[in-house]
Amino acid sequence: GVWSPLPSNNLCSEPDSMYALVDGNNFYVSCERVFQPRLNGRPVVVLSNNDGCAISRSNEAKALGIRMGAPWFEIRHMEQSHGLAAFSANFALYGDMSDRMMSLVADMGPQQEIYSIDECFVDLTGVHGDLLARGHQIRSRILQWIGIPCGVGIGPTKTLAKLANHVAKTAERTPGRYPAHLAQVCNFAALRPDELNAVLAVTEVAEVWGVGRRLGAQLKAFGIHSALDLTRLNAATVRSRWSVTLERTVRELQGTPCLGVGEGGAEQQQIAYTRSFGQPVTDLPDLAQAVTVFASRAVEKLRRQDSVAGQVMVFIRTSPFRDAPPYSRSITVPLRRPSADTAVIVRAALAGLQAIYKPGFKLAKAGVLLLDLQADTVQQAELALEGDEARDRGKLMTALDTLNQRYGRGTVFMASAGAGPEQRRWSMKQERRSPRYTTCWEELPIARA
């Protein structure tokens, strides 16, 4: 059978490894509140591209029942009825605030892995002293220096650190579910076995990193309802019944490290950059601008993971919700040689767009996908290749990325992207965007006596 309870786990002994997971609370909303203290205590949401749905919610907004992904048109009435404040996504601000937060977290331990814009792992193996106090210290510093509240989870494995972080944030947000002393900063390694088991027993299995809602439902069908139930499974049986990935999760819950810092998972097998337009697009020149920008953003991600792409896919489509003739087409363009050169990728994307474009349709969305990804190893150029594909332009691409990182995205761009972002008719709606307080000179906050 599936069940094979374990009498104990590695957490009961002195762990050989230790990790921390630091995560900004409701990060996008918290960034808005740093510069607008009047928002503290109010329900606040940050909206997705084109102000479509809620992608970040304050605790007050969650208490109103606003779910993640709730369409704006469904919750807009709460502006009047409940004082809800809504903002367009301000990614320039959020990215800069993330950089500042990560630079502070880096002081916590010798190795750091930035997992997402608002969270990162820190390897604490071999770090001496009171790790719980260290966690509170870094949390206080982040809150004082940049104004972002965060949760800190500490455990002998990355999965346990991630779960401890969940407990720390939940104990603060929802008093009563977990012991109060676990709020804000939670160190699983400092708990007695009975205390840890009690915490795992009230934690739903779907809340474990790597499980999620769908797999969680499957596990519940087998009587595995809590994180403690999952911890007590036989790892080898889990592998044969489910997958190697879930086996690794179980072993990590049992205190056996299977993931080190920098080993969060495999590199992406494809990279996509897709966006809905702020208004319907019908003309090819406007589409070409959009596809150029999308391809450029996708290839930036490609270079960040030191990969090259062998094929470029482009798609365009109308909205299924508008009363207009439908149109949806895509095409995959193979490259003569795998590349991470912006010019090469953009040229292929525009060639694909030219092949699938048809006038007379009100297009609502387009996207570029990079496929057939490979490691960026040294490749021998073919004698028949000419132009950009025959030259190594790695230094040029590095310079391009460096300038855009230093002076802001869009500082240097391909000519086919057209005018600057403010003049692009297809750009997404951001009617509620706050100022870019930390990255745009014209929008810096002004203090008056």
Disulfide bonds with the S-S distance in Angstrom:
none
